[in-house]
Amino acid sequence: MHQPPSPKRGSETPESEKVPFLLVKGIREAILDEVFKPGARLTEAELAEKFEVSRSPVREALLALEKEGTIIMSPYKGAIVKPLSPEEVLDIAELRLALISLAVKPAHRHLAPADFDHAYDLAKRMTRTKSGREAFECNRLFWDIIFKKAERPILWETFWQLDDRMTRYYPPLLERYPTPETRPRQHEALIEIYRKGKIAEAFQAFKRIYLKMVDGLIDHLNSREVDELAR
């Protein structure tokens, strides 16, 4: 359902313009905006009314979100936004790092100064924003620059899938790092070194800061779980 952009062919309707795809995007944005929180129940009737569509594309969108790991479908409870999991965060982080390590070297030779400038601007926006949706969108555009230039489409598609699965974690991530002063700057560190041609050093700088951020998010999720159990 969700994959990197591809050229439109003839009169074919692009995937990104199909109703189920737009519903997936709308539900994901609602999760980023905390309209739908982890554990929240999503009914076909309510979603159809909210997005002004029939139940058929809603059902298709929910199946796509289940496949990517964003929601859970139950025969008795219907669909719920998948609860947060520290173990999932770590698994996704390690897979993302593996994919990034495979993309940065082949991408570098194709990146123009304007690409580095654009990526750095997106990194700055991620540091400043208070919006989970904007953070998600800037992060996606940031990595699109690198994975597109790497010319490794399977890596790019796999990275997108992991990125989609991370949707639920953006609100708690901003909760853990609420201000520009507290927010890790792994994207900025990567570009500052990467644009000098020091590829391995840039990746290691990114990895160090990124894993520290992941550890902070995991600690935050564990603390929230303890607090909820104590209530």
MODELLER restraints for C-alpha pairs under 7 A, 6 or more apart:
rsr = mdl.restraints
at = mdl.atoms
rsr.add(forms.Gaussian(group=physical.xy_distance, feature=features.Distance(at['CA:1:A'], at['CA:21:A']), mean=6.55, stdev=0.5))
rsr.add(forms.Gaussian(group=physical.xy_distance, feature=features.Distance(at['CA:1:A'], at['CA:64:A']), mean=6.22, stdev=0.5))
rsr.add(forms.Gaussian(group=physical.xy_distance, feature=features.Distance(at['CA:3:A'], at['CA:157:A']), mean=5.52, stdev=0.5))
rsr.add(forms.Gaussian(group=physical.xy_distance, feature=features.Distance(at['CA:3:A'], at['CA:160:A']), mean=6.35, stdev=0.5))
rsr.add(forms.Gaussian(group=physical.xy_distance, feature=features.Distance(at['CA:4:A'], at['CA:156:A']), mean=6.94, stdev=0.5))
rsr.add(forms.Gaussian(group=physical.xy_distance, feature=features.Distance(at['CA:4:A'], at['CA:157:A']), mean=5.90, stdev=0.5))
rsr.add(forms.Gaussian(group=physical.xy_distance, feature=features.Distance(at['CA:4:A'], at['CA:160:A']), mean=6.94, stdev=0.5))
rsr.add(forms.Gaussian(group=physical.xy_distance, feature=features.Distance(at['CA:8:A'], at['CA:14:A']), mean=5.89, stdev=0.5))
rsr.add(forms.Gaussian(group=physical.xy_distance, feature=features.Distance(at['CA:15:A'], at['CA:21:A']), mean=6.74, stdev=0.5))
rsr.add(forms.Gaussian(group=physical.xy_distance, feature=features.Distance(at['CA:16:A'], at['CA:22:A']), mean=6.74, stdev=0.5))
rsr.add(forms.Gaussian(group=physical.xy_distance, feature=features.Distance(at['CA:19:A'], at['CA:57:A']), mean=6.42, stdev=0.5))
rsr.add(forms.Gaussian(group=physical.xy_distance, feature=features.Distance(at['CA:20:A'], at['CA:57:A']), mean=4.95, stdev=0.5))
rsr.add(forms.Gaussian(group=physical.xy_distance, feature=features.Distance(at['CA:20:A'], at['CA:58:A']), mean=6.53, stdev=0.5))
rsr.add(forms.Gaussian(group=physical.xy_distance, feature=features.Distance(at['CA:20:A'], at['CA:60:A']), mean=6.09, stdev=0.5))
rsr.add(forms.Gaussian(group=physical.xy_distance, feature=features.Distance(at['CA:20:A'], at['CA:61:A']), mean=4.92, stdev=0.5))
rsr.add(forms.Gaussian(group=physical.xy_distance, feature=features.Distance(at['CA:21:A'], at['CA:61:A']), mean=6.73, stdev=0.5))
rsr.add(forms.Gaussian(group=physical.xy_distance, feature=features.Distance(at['CA:23:A'], at['CA:58:A']), mean=6.86, stdev=0.5))
rsr.add(forms.Gaussian(group=physical.xy_distance, feature=features.Distance(at['CA:23:A'], at['CA:61:A']), mean=6.08, stdev=0.5))
rsr.add(forms.Gaussian(group=physical.xy_distance, feature=features.Distance(at['CA:24:A'], at['CA:61:A']), mean=5.33, stdev=0.5))
rsr.add(forms.Gaussian(group=physical.xy_distance, feature=features.Distance(at['CA:24:A'], at['CA:65:A']), mean=6.82, stdev=0.5))
rsr.add(forms.Gaussian(group=physical.xy_distance, feature=features.Distance(at['CA:28:A'], at['CA:167:A']), mean=6.80, stdev=0.5))
rsr.add(forms.Gaussian(group=physical.xy_distance, feature=features.Distance(at['CA:29:A'], at['CA:133:A']), mean=6.34, stdev=0.5))
rsr.add(forms.Gaussian(group=physical.xy_distance, feature=features.Distance(at['CA:30:A'], at['CA:36:A']), mean=5.71, stdev=0.5))
rsr.add(forms.Gaussian(group=physical.xy_distance, feature=features.Distance(at['CA:31:A'], at['CA:37:A']), mean=5.96, stdev=0.5))
rsr.add(forms.Gaussian(group=physical.xy_distance, feature=features.Distance(at['CA:31:A'], at['CA:168:A']), mean=6.33, stdev=0.5))
rsr.add(forms.Gaussian(group=physical.xy_distance, feature=features.Distance(at['CA:32:A'], at['CA:132:A']), mean=5.24, stdev=0.5))
rsr.add(forms.Gaussian(group=physical.xy_distance, feature=features.Distance(at['CA:32:A'], at['CA:133:A']), mean=5.16, stdev=0.5))
rsr.add(forms.Gaussian(group=physical.xy_distance, feature=features.Distance(at['CA:32:A'], at['CA:167:A']), mean=6.37, stdev=0.5))
rsr.add(forms.Gaussian(group=physical.xy_distance, feature=features.Distance(at['CA:32:A'], at['CA:168:A']), mean=6.66, stdev=0.5))
rsr.add(forms.Gaussian(group=physical.xy_distance, feature=features.Distance(at['CA:32:A'], at['CA:170:A']), mean=6.57, stdev=0.5))
rsr.add(forms.Gaussian(group=physical.xy_distance, feature=features.Distance(at['CA:32:A'], at['CA:171:A']), mean=6.35, stdev=0.5))
rsr.add(forms.Gaussian(group=physical.xy_distance, feature=features.Distance(at['CA:33:A'], at['CA:132:A']), mean=6.41, stdev=0.5))
rsr.add(forms.Gaussian(group=physical.xy_distance, feature=features.Distance(at['CA:33:A'], at['CA:133:A']), mean=6.39, stdev=0.5))
rsr.add(forms.Gaussian(group=physical.xy_distance, feature=features.Distance(at['CA:37:A'], at['CA:81:A']), mean=6.62, stdev=0.5))
rsr.add(forms.Gaussian(group=physical.xy_distance, feature=features.Distance(at['CA:38:A'], at['CA:81:A']), mean=4.80, stdev=0.5))
rsr.add(forms.Gaussian(group=physical.xy_distance, feature=features.Distance(at['CA:38:A'], at['CA:82:A']), mean=5.52, stdev=0.5))
rsr.add(forms.Gaussian(group=physical.xy_distance, feature=features.Distance(at['CA:38:A'], at['CA:83:A']), mean=4.70, stdev=0.5))
rsr.add(forms.Gaussian(group=physical.xy_distance, feature=features.Distance(at['CA:38:A'], at['CA:84:A']), mean=6.53, stdev=0.5))
rsr.add(forms.Gaussian(group=physical.xy_distance, feature=features.Distance(at['CA:38:A'], at['CA:168:A']), mean=6.94, stdev=0.5))
rsr.add(forms.Gaussian(group=physical.xy_distance, feature=features.Distance(at['CA:39:A'], at['CA:80:A']), mean=5.63, stdev=0.5))
rsr.add(forms.Gaussian(group=physical.xy_distance, feature=features.Distance(at['CA:39:A'], at['CA:81:A']), mean=5.04, stdev=0.5))
rsr.add(forms.Gaussian(group=physical.xy_distance, feature=features.Distance(at['CA:39:A'], at['CA:82:A']), mean=5.91, stdev=0.5))
rsr.add(forms.Gaussian(group=physical.xy_distance, feature=features.Distance(at['CA:39:A'], at['CA:83:A']), mean=5.30, stdev=0.5))
rsr.add(forms.Gaussian(group=physical.xy_distance, feature=features.Distance(at['CA:40:A'], at['CA:80:A']), mean=5.31, stdev=0.5))
rsr.add(forms.Gaussian(group=physical.xy_distance, feature=features.Distance(at['CA:40:A'], at['CA:81:A']), mean=5.42, stdev=0.5))
rsr.add(forms.Gaussian(group=physical.xy_distance, feature=features.Distance(at['CA:41:A'], at['CA:79:A']), mean=5.81, stdev=0.5))
rsr.add(forms.Gaussian(group=physical.xy_distance, feature=features.Distance(at['CA:41:A'], at['CA:80:A']), mean=4.26, stdev=0.5))
rsr.add(forms.Gaussian(group=physical.xy_distance, feature=features.Distance(at['CA:41:A'], at['CA:81:A']), mean=6.61, stdev=0.5))
rsr.add(forms.Gaussian(group=physical.xy_distance, feature=features.Distance(at['CA:42:A'], at['CA:79:A']), mean=5.18, stdev=0.5))
rsr.add(forms.Gaussian(group=physical.xy_distance, feature=features.Distance(at['CA:42:A'], at['CA:80:A']), mean=5.52, stdev=0.5))
rsr.add(forms.Gaussian(group=physical.xy_distance, feature=features.Distance(at['CA:43:A'], at['CA:78:A']), mean=6.63, stdev=0.5))
rsr.add(forms.Gaussian(group=physical.xy_distance, feature=features.Distance(at['CA:43:A'], at['CA:79:A']), mean=6.55, stdev=0.5))
rsr.add(forms.Gaussian(group=physical.xy_distance, feature=features.Distance(at['CA:44:A'], at['CA:55:A']), mean=6.00, stdev=0.5))
rsr.add(forms.Gaussian(group=physical.xy_distance, feature=features.Distance(at['CA:44:A'], at['CA:58:A']), mean=6.19, stdev=0.5))
rsr.add(forms.Gaussian(group=physical.xy_distance, feature=features.Distance(at['CA:44:A'], at['CA:59:A']), mean=6.75, stdev=0.5))
rsr.add(forms.Gaussian(group=physical.xy_distance, feature=features.Distance(at['CA:45:A'], at['CA:55:A']), mean=6.77, stdev=0.5))
rsr.add(forms.Gaussian(group=physical.xy_distance, feature=features.Distance(at['CA:47:A'], at['CA:58:A']), mean=6.88, stdev=0.5))
rsr.add(forms.Gaussian(group=physical.xy_distance, feature=features.Distance(at['CA:48:A'], at['CA:54:A']), mean=5.60, stdev=0.5))
rsr.add(forms.Gaussian(group=physical.xy_distance, feature=features.Distance(at['CA:48:A'], at['CA:55:A']), mean=5.65, stdev=0.5))
rsr.add(forms.Gaussian(group=physical.xy_distance, feature=features.Distance(at['CA:48:A'], at['CA:58:A']), mean=6.37, stdev=0.5))
rsr.add(forms.Gaussian(group=physical.xy_distance, feature=features.Distance(at['CA:65:A'], at['CA:71:A']), mean=5.76, stdev=0.5))
rsr.add(forms.Gaussian(group=physical.xy_distance, feature=features.Distance(at['CA:66:A'], at['CA:72:A']), mean=5.62, stdev=0.5))
rsr.add(forms.Gaussian(group=physical.xy_distance, feature=features.Distance(at['CA:66:A'], at['CA:73:A']), mean=6.68, stdev=0.5))
rsr.add(forms.Gaussian(group=physical.xy_distance, feature=features.Distance(at['CA:68:A'], at['CA:161:A']), mean=6.67, stdev=0.5))
rsr.add(forms.Gaussian(group=physical.xy_distance, feature=features.Distance(at['CA:68:A'], at['CA:165:A']), mean=6.08, stdev=0.5))
rsr.add(forms.Gaussian(group=physical.xy_distance, feature=features.Distance(at['CA:69:A'], at['CA:165:A']), mean=5.78, stdev=0.5))
rsr.add(forms.Gaussian(group=physical.xy_distance, feature=features.Distance(at['CA:70:A'], at['CA:81:A']), mean=6.26, stdev=0.5))
rsr.add(forms.Gaussian(group=physical.xy_distance, feature=features.Distance(at['CA:70:A'], at['CA:82:A']), mean=5.65, stdev=0.5))
rsr.add(forms.Gaussian(group=physical.xy_distance, feature=features.Distance(at['CA:70:A'], at['CA:165:A']), mean=5.63, stdev=0.5))
rsr.add(forms.Gaussian(group=physical.xy_distance, feature=features.Distance(at['CA:71:A'], at['CA:79:A']), mean=6.48, stdev=0.5))
rsr.add(forms.Gaussian(group=physical.xy_distance, feature=features.Distance(at['CA:71:A'], at['CA:80:A']), mean=5.51, stdev=0.5))
rsr.add(forms.Gaussian(group=physical.xy_distance, feature=features.Distance(at['CA:71:A'], at['CA:81:A']), mean=4.35, stdev=0.5))
rsr.add(forms.Gaussian(group=physical.xy_distance, feature=features.Distance(at['CA:71:A'], at['CA:82:A']), mean=4.55, stdev=0.5))
rsr.add(forms.Gaussian(group=physical.xy_distance, feature=features.Distance(at['CA:72:A'], at['CA:79:A']), mean=5.56, stdev=0.5))
rsr.add(forms.Gaussian(group=physical.xy_distance, feature=features.Distance(at['CA:72:A'], at['CA:80:A']), mean=5.41, stdev=0.5))
rsr.add(forms.Gaussian(group=physical.xy_distance, feature=features.Distance(at['CA:72:A'], at['CA:81:A']), mean=6.37, stdev=0.5))
rsr.add(forms.Gaussian(group=physical.xy_distance, feature=features.Distance(at['CA:72:A'], at['CA:82:A']), mean=5.60, stdev=0.5))
rsr.add(forms.Gaussian(group=physical.xy_distance, feature=features.Distance(at['CA:73:A'], at['CA:79:A']), mean=4.44, stdev=0.5))
rsr.add(forms.Gaussian(group=physical.xy_distance, feature=features.Distance(at['CA:73:A'], at['CA:80:A']), mean=6.65, stdev=0.5))
rsr.add(forms.Gaussian(group=physical.xy_distance, feature=features.Distance(at['CA:86:A'], at['CA:218:A']), mean=5.17, stdev=0.5))
rsr.add(forms.Gaussian(group=physical.xy_distance, feature=features.Distance(at['CA:86:A'], at['CA:221:A']), mean=6.63, stdev=0.5))
rsr.add(forms.Gaussian(group=physical.xy_distance, feature=features.Distance(at['CA:92:A'], at['CA:162:A']), mean=6.49, stdev=0.5))
rsr.add(forms.Gaussian(group=physical.xy_distance, feature=features.Distance(at['CA:96:A'], at['CA:159:A']), mean=6.55, stdev=0.5))
rsr.add(forms.Gaussian(group=physical.xy_distance, feature=features.Distance(at['CA:99:A'], at['CA:155:A']), mean=6.27, stdev=0.5))
rsr.add(forms.Gaussian(group=physical.xy_distance, feature=features.Distance(at['CA:99:A'], at['CA:159:A']), mean=6.88, stdev=0.5))
rsr.add(forms.Gaussian(group=physical.xy_distance, feature=features.Distance(at['CA:101:A'], at['CA:203:A']), mean=6.94, stdev=0.5))
rsr.add(forms.Gaussian(group=physical.xy_distance, feature=features.Distance(at['CA:103:A'], at['CA:147:A']), mean=6.06, stdev=0.5))
rsr.add(forms.Gaussian(group=physical.xy_distance, feature=features.Distance(at['CA:103:A'], at['CA:150:A']), mean=5.46, stdev=0.5))
rsr.add(forms.Gaussian(group=physical.xy_distance, feature=features.Distance(at['CA:104:A'], at['CA:146:A']), mean=6.81, stdev=0.5))
rsr.add(forms.Gaussian(group=physical.xy_distance, feature=features.Distance(at['CA:104:A'], at['CA:150:A']), mean=6.99, stdev=0.5))
rsr.add(forms.Gaussian(group=physical.xy_distance, feature=features.Distance(at['CA:104:A'], at['CA:199:A']), mean=6.97, stdev=0.5))
rsr.add(forms.Gaussian(group=physical.xy_distance, feature=features.Distance(at['CA:105:A'], at['CA:199:A']), mean=6.46, stdev=0.5))
rsr.add(forms.Gaussian(group=physical.xy_distance, feature=features.Distance(at['CA:106:A'], at['CA:150:A']), mean=4.88, stdev=0.5))
rsr.add(forms.Gaussian(group=physical.xy_distance, feature=features.Distance(at['CA:107:A'], at['CA:146:A']), mean=5.79, stdev=0.5))
rsr.add(forms.Gaussian(group=physical.xy_distance, feature=features.Distance(at['CA:107:A'], at['CA:147:A']), mean=6.79, stdev=0.5))
rsr.add(forms.Gaussian(group=physical.xy_distance, feature=features.Distance(at['CA:107:A'], at['CA:149:A']), mean=4.65, stdev=0.5))
rsr.add(forms.Gaussian(group=physical.xy_distance, feature=features.Distance(at['CA:107:A'], at['CA:150:A']), mean=3.69, stdev=0.5))
rsr.add(forms.Gaussian(group=physical.xy_distance, feature=features.Distance(at['CA:110:A'], at['CA:149:A']), mean=5.71, stdev=0.5))
rsr.add(forms.Gaussian(group=physical.xy_distance, feature=features.Distance(at['CA:111:A'], at['CA:149:A']), mean=6.55, stdev=0.5))
rsr.add(forms.Gaussian(group=physical.xy_distance, feature=features.Distance(at['CA:115:A'], at['CA:145:A']), mean=6.95, stdev=0.5))
rsr.add(forms.Gaussian(group=physical.xy_distance, feature=features.Distance(at['CA:116:A'], at['CA:191:A']), mean=6.67, stdev=0.5))
rsr.add(forms.Gaussian(group=physical.xy_distance, feature=features.Distance(at['CA:116:A'], at['CA:195:A']), mean=6.58, stdev=0.5))
rsr.add(forms.Gaussian(group=physical.xy_distance, feature=features.Distance(at['CA:119:A'], at['CA:142:A']), mean=5.26, stdev=0.5))
rsr.add(forms.Gaussian(group=physical.xy_distance, feature=features.Distance(at['CA:120:A'], at['CA:188:A']), mean=6.05, stdev=0.5))
rsr.add(forms.Gaussian(group=physical.xy_distance, feature=features.Distance(at['CA:120:A'], at['CA:191:A']), mean=6.27, stdev=0.5))
rsr.add(forms.Gaussian(group=physical.xy_distance, feature=features.Distance(at['CA:122:A'], at['CA:138:A']), mean=5.54, stdev=0.5))
rsr.add(forms.Gaussian(group=physical.xy_distance, feature=features.Distance(at['CA:122:A'], at['CA:142:A']), mean=6.18, stdev=0.5))
rsr.add(forms.Gaussian(group=physical.xy_distance, feature=features.Distance(at['CA:123:A'], at['CA:187:A']), mean=5.41, stdev=0.5))
rsr.add(forms.Gaussian(group=physical.xy_distance, feature=features.Distance(at['CA:123:A'], at['CA:188:A']), mean=5.52, stdev=0.5))
rsr.add(forms.Gaussian(group=physical.xy_distance, feature=features.Distance(at['CA:124:A'], at['CA:188:A']), mean=6.99, stdev=0.5))
rsr.add(forms.Gaussian(group=physical.xy_distance, feature=features.Distance(at['CA:126:A'], at['CA:135:A']), mean=5.11, stdev=0.5))
rsr.add(forms.Gaussian(group=physical.xy_distance, feature=features.Distance(at['CA:126:A'], at['CA:138:A']), mean=6.38, stdev=0.5))
rsr.add(forms.Gaussian(group=physical.xy_distance, feature=features.Distance(at['CA:127:A'], at['CA:180:A']), mean=5.28, stdev=0.5))
rsr.add(forms.Gaussian(group=physical.xy_distance, feature=features.Distance(at['CA:127:A'], at['CA:183:A']), mean=6.25, stdev=0.5))
rsr.add(forms.Gaussian(group=physical.xy_distance, feature=features.Distance(at['CA:127:A'], at['CA:185:A']), mean=6.79, stdev=0.5))
rsr.add(forms.Gaussian(group=physical.xy_distance, feature=features.Distance(at['CA:128:A'], at['CA:180:A']), mean=5.28, stdev=0.5))
rsr.add(forms.Gaussian(group=physical.xy_distance, feature=features.Distance(at['CA:129:A'], at['CA:135:A']), mean=6.56, stdev=0.5))
rsr.add(forms.Gaussian(group=physical.xy_distance, feature=features.Distance(at['CA:132:A'], at['CA:170:A']), mean=5.34, stdev=0.5))
rsr.add(forms.Gaussian(group=physical.xy_distance, feature=features.Distance(at['CA:132:A'], at['CA:171:A']), mean=5.45, stdev=0.5))
rsr.add(forms.Gaussian(group=physical.xy_distance, feature=features.Distance(at['CA:132:A'], at['CA:174:A']), mean=6.93, stdev=0.5))
rsr.add(forms.Gaussian(group=physical.xy_distance, feature=features.Distance(at['CA:147:A'], at['CA:156:A']), mean=5.48, stdev=0.5))
rsr.add(forms.Gaussian(group=physical.xy_distance, feature=features.Distance(at['CA:173:A'], at['CA:217:A']), mean=6.03, stdev=0.5))
rsr.add(forms.Gaussian(group=physical.xy_distance, feature=features.Distance(at['CA:176:A'], at['CA:217:A']), mean=6.52, stdev=0.5))
rsr.add(forms.Gaussian(group=physical.xy_distance, feature=features.Distance(at['CA:176:A'], at['CA:220:A']), mean=6.45, stdev=0.5))
rsr.add(forms.Gaussian(group=physical.xy_distance, feature=features.Distance(at['CA:177:A'], at['CA:183:A']), mean=4.97, stdev=0.5))
rsr.add(forms.Gaussian(group=physical.xy_distance, feature=features.Distance(at['CA:184:A'], at['CA:209:A']), mean=6.59, stdev=0.5))
rsr.add(forms.Gaussian(group=physical.xy_distance, feature=features.Distance(at['CA:184:A'], at['CA:213:A']), mean=6.38, stdev=0.5))
rsr.add(forms.Gaussian(group=physical.xy_distance, feature=features.Distance(at['CA:186:A'], at['CA:206:A']), mean=4.75, stdev=0.5))
rsr.add(forms.Gaussian(group=physical.xy_distance, feature=features.Distance(at['CA:186:A'], at['CA:209:A']), mean=5.36, stdev=0.5))
rsr.add(forms.Gaussian(group=physical.xy_distance, feature=features.Distance(at['CA:186:A'], at['CA:210:A']), mean=5.83, stdev=0.5))
rsr.add(forms.Gaussian(group=physical.xy_distance, feature=features.Distance(at['CA:187:A'], at['CA:206:A']), mean=6.64, stdev=0.5))
rsr.add(forms.Gaussian(group=physical.xy_distance, feature=features.Distance(at['CA:189:A'], at['CA:205:A']), mean=6.47, stdev=0.5))
rsr.add(forms.Gaussian(group=physical.xy_distance, feature=features.Distance(at['CA:189:A'], at['CA:206:A']), mean=6.20, stdev=0.5))
rsr.add(forms.Gaussian(group=physical.xy_distance, feature=features.Distance(at['CA:190:A'], at['CA:202:A']), mean=4.88, stdev=0.5))
rsr.add(forms.Gaussian(group=physical.xy_distance, feature=features.Distance(at['CA:190:A'], at['CA:203:A']), mean=6.32, stdev=0.5))
rsr.add(forms.Gaussian(group=physical.xy_distance, feature=features.Distance(at['CA:190:A'], at['CA:205:A']), mean=6.45, stdev=0.5))
rsr.add(forms.Gaussian(group=physical.xy_distance, feature=features.Distance(at['CA:190:A'], at['CA:206:A']), mean=5.26, stdev=0.5))
rsr.add(forms.Gaussian(group=physical.xy_distance, feature=features.Distance(at['CA:193:A'], at['CA:202:A']), mean=5.01, stdev=0.5))
rsr.add(forms.Gaussian(group=physical.xy_distance, feature=features.Distance(at['CA:194:A'], at['CA:202:A']), mean=5.08, stdev=0.5))
